[in-house]
Amino acid sequence: MRNRRRRLTGEVMRAAMQKTVTVRVDRTFRHPLYQKVLRRSTRYLVHDELGCLPGDQVKIVETRPISRRKRWMVEEILRRRGSQVGMVE
C-alpha cells in the first residue's frame, strides 16, 4: 500500500552541509487575471542519505520534522548532473 506523503521533483542547488542538501523545486502556473504563464521556485532543506551533488535531479518526500527547517528527505536520485537521461542505480 502506498502512503500519501507529498512527493516533489527538484534540482540540488547546494550540498555543503553534512547529510543536508538544498533543493530547488520549480512550478509553473497561469496568472488568474492576465493568463500569462509564470514560473516560481521554492528552496527546501532536505535530508540526504544518498550523497547527492549539486546539479542532480532528485525526488523528495515529505517526512516528520528532522530539524528546525528540514521536513523533507531525498527518496531517489533521478539523474546525476553529468548523465543525460535514465535512472541511476
C-alpha positions in Angstrom: 0.0 0.0 0.0 1.4 3.4 -1.0 1.5 6.2 1.5 0.0 9.6 1.0 3.1 11.7 1.6 3.7 14.6 -0.8 6.5 14.0 -3.4 8.2 16.7 -5.4 10.9 16.7 -8.0 13.7 19.3 -8.0 17.4 20.1 -8.6 20.1 20.1 -5.9 21.5 23.6 -5.6 23.9 23.2 -2.6 25.5 20.3 -0.8 27.8 22.0 1.7 26.3 20.6 4.9 26.5 17.1 6.3 23.5 15.0 5.3 21.6 18.1 4.2 21.2 19.5 0.7 19.3 22.5 -0.7 16.8 21.5 -3.4 15.0 24.0 -5.7 11.6 22.9 -6.9 10.2 24.9 -9.8 6.5 25.2 -10.6 4.6 26.9 -13.4 1.1 28.3 -13.3 -1.1 30.6 -15.2 -1.9 34.1 -13.8 -5.6 34.2 -12.8 -6.3 37.6 -14.4 -3.7 38.1 -17.2 -3.3 34.4 -18.2 0.5 34.7 -18.5 2.5 31.6 -17.6 4.6 32.4 -14.5 7.5 30.4 -13.1 8.1 30.3 -9.3 10.7 28.3 -7.4 10.9 27.2 -3.8 14.0 26.1 -1.9 13.8 23.3 0.6 16.3 21.9 3.1 16.3 18.2 2.5 17.8 15.3 4.5 20.2 13.3 2.3 21.5 9.8 3.0 22.3 9.1 -0.7 25.1 11.5 -1.3 23.6 14.0 -3.8 25.8 16.5 -5.6 24.9 20.0 -6.9 23.1 19.6 -10.3 21.5 16.3 -9.5 17.8 15.8 -10.3 16.1 14.3 -7.2 12.7 13.2 -5.9 12.0 14.3 -2.4 9.3 13.1 0.0 7.6 14.8 3.0 8.7 13.4 6.3 8.5 14.1 10.1 10.4 17.1 11.3 14.1 16.3 11.4 15.4 19.7 12.5 14.1 23.2 12.7 13.9 23.7 8.9 14.2 20.1 7.5 10.8 18.4 6.7 11.8 16.6 3.5 14.0 13.6 2.6 15.7 12.5 -0.6 13.7 9.5 -1.9 15.7 8.8 -5.0 18.2 10.4 -7.4 16.6 10.6 -10.8 19.5 11.9 -12.8 23.1 12.7 -11.9 24.5 16.0 -13.1 26.8 14.5 -15.7 24.4 12.0 -17.2 21.9 12.9 -19.9 18.9 10.6 -19.3 17.9 7.5 -17.4 17.9 6.2 -13.9 21.0 5.9 -11.6 21.3 2.6 -9.7 
